[in-house]
């Protein structure tokens, strides 16, 4: 069983994504801001982080840079998925270049979210 952290500040998106993720046989934790994401990952890195890039105060870009820049090798290898409404040309590449391992643009269907999470969890378990 994997530990997944969803970092999302929008209550509607929180409800939709958590309803989908609860169908999986994994432990899922919901965080609403970037500072909490950094603190949680630093204390106990999850297997997968689904990260909204447009968070208030400490945005997702800062979270990615902070985790990837840490001395802890567990944070450097943490699977981070950008979960964002940024869907313009080049946004996916920008997220990957920033240190995200994958990119999902909102709106994301529950089926697509589950498929990608399972794919990524299986991939990190195989590594």
Secondary structure as a PSIPRED ss2 file (coil, helix, strand):
# PSIPRED VFORMAT (PSIPRED V4.0)

   1 X C   1.000  0.000  0.000
   2 X C   1.000  0.000  0.000
   3 X E   0.000  0.000  1.000
   4 X E   0.000  0.000  1.000
   5 X E   0.000  0.000  1.000
   6 X E   0.000  0.000  1.000
   7 X E   0.000  0.000  1.000
   8 X C   1.000  0.000  0.000
   9 X C   1.000  0.000  0.000
  10 X C   1.000  0.000  0.000
  11 X H   0.000  1.000  0.000
  12 X H   0.000  1.000  0.000
  13 X H   0.000  1.000  0.000
  14 X H   0.000  1.000  0.000
  15 X H   0.000  1.000  0.000
  16 X H   0.000  1.000  0.000
  17 X H   0.000  1.000  0.000
  18 X H   0.000  1.000  0.000
  19 X H   0.000  1.000  0.000
  20 X H   0.000  1.000  0.000
  21 X H   0.000  1.000  0.000
  22 X C   1.000  0.000  0.000
  23 X C   1.000  0.000  0.000
  24 X C   1.000  0.000  0.000
  25 X C   1.000  0.000  0.000
  26 X C   1.000  0.000  0.000
  27 X E   0.000  0.000  1.000
  28 X E   0.000  0.000  1.000
  29 X E   0.000  0.000  1.000
  30 X E   0.000  0.000  1.000
  31 X E   0.000  0.000  1.000
  32 X C   1.000  0.000  0.000
  33 X C   1.000  0.000  0.000
  34 X H   0.000  1.000  0.000
  35 X H   0.000  1.000  0.000
  36 X H   0.000  1.000  0.000
  37 X H   0.000  1.000  0.000
  38 X H   0.000  1.000  0.000
  39 X H   0.000  1.000  0.000
  40 X H   0.000  1.000  0.000
  41 X H   0.000  1.000  0.000
  42 X H   0.000  1.000  0.000
  43 X H   0.000  1.000  0.000
  44 X C   1.000  0.000  0.000
  45 X C   1.000  0.000  0.000
  46 X C   1.000  0.000  0.000
  47 X C   1.000  0.000  0.000
  48 X E   0.000  0.000  1.000
  49 X E   0.000  0.000  1.000
  50 X E   0.000  0.000  1.000
  51 X E   0.000  0.000  1.000
  52 X C   1.000  0.000  0.000
  53 X C   1.000  0.000  0.000
  54 X C   1.000  0.000  0.000
  55 X C   1.000  0.000  0.000
  56 X C   1.000  0.000  0.000
  57 X C   1.000  0.000  0.000
  58 X C   1.000  0.000  0.000
  59 X C   1.000  0.000  0.000
  60 X H   0.000  1.000  0.000
  61 X H   0.000  1.000  0.000
  62 X H   0.000  1.000  0.000
  63 X H   0.000  1.000  0.000
  64 X H   0.000  1.000  0.000
  65 X H   0.000  1.000  0.000
  66 X H   0.000  1.000  0.000
  67 X H   0.000  1.000  0.000
  68 X H   0.000  1.000  0.000
  69 X H   0.000  1.000  0.000
  70 X C   1.000  0.000  0.000
  71 X C   1.000  0.000  0.000
  72 X C   1.000  0.000  0.000
  73 X H   0.000  1.000  0.000
  74 X H   0.000  1.000  0.000
  75 X H   0.000  1.000  0.000
  76 X H   0.000  1.000  0.000
  77 X C   1.000  0.000  0.000
  78 X C   1.000  0.000  0.000
  79 X E   0.000  0.000  1.000
  80 X E   0.000  0.000  1.000
  81 X E   0.000  0.000  1.000
  82 X E   0.000  0.000  1.000
  83 X E   0.000  0.000  1.000
  84 X E   0.000  0.000  1.000
  85 X C   1.000  0.000  0.000
  86 X C   1.000  0.000  0.000
  87 X C   1.000  0.000  0.000
  88 X C   1.000  0.000  0.000
  89 X C   1.000  0.000  0.000
  90 X C   1.000  0.000  0.000
  91 X H   0.000  1.000  0.000
  92 X H   0.000  1.000  0.000
  93 X H   0.000  1.000  0.000
  94 X H   0.000  1.000  0.000
  95 X H   0.000  1.000  0.000
  96 X H   0.000  1.000  0.000
  97 X H   0.000  1.000  0.000
  98 X H   0.000  1.000  0.000
  99 X C   1.000  0.000  0.000
 100 X C   1.000  0.000  0.000
 101 X C   1.000  0.000  0.000
 102 X E   0.000  0.000  1.000
 103 X E   0.000  0.000  1.000
 104 X E   0.000  0.000  1.000
 105 X E   0.000  0.000  1.000
 106 X C   1.000  0.000  0.000
 107 X C   1.000  0.000  0.000
 108 X C   1.000  0.000  0.000
 109 X C   1.000  0.000  0.000
 110 X H   0.000  1.000  0.000
 111 X H   0.000  1.000  0.000
 112 X H   0.000  1.000  0.000
 113 X H   0.000  1.000  0.000
 114 X H   0.000  1.000  0.000
 115 X H   0.000  1.000  0.000
 116 X H   0.000  1.000  0.000
 117 X H   0.000  1.000  0.000
 118 X H   0.000  1.000  0.000
 119 X H   0.000  1.000  0.000
 120 X H   0.000  1.000  0.000
 121 X H   0.000  1.000  0.000
 122 X H   0.000  1.000  0.000
 123 X H   0.000  1.000  0.000
 124 X H   0.000  1.000  0.000
 125 X H   0.000  1.000  0.000
 126 X H   0.000  1.000  0.000
 127 X C   1.000  0.000  0.000
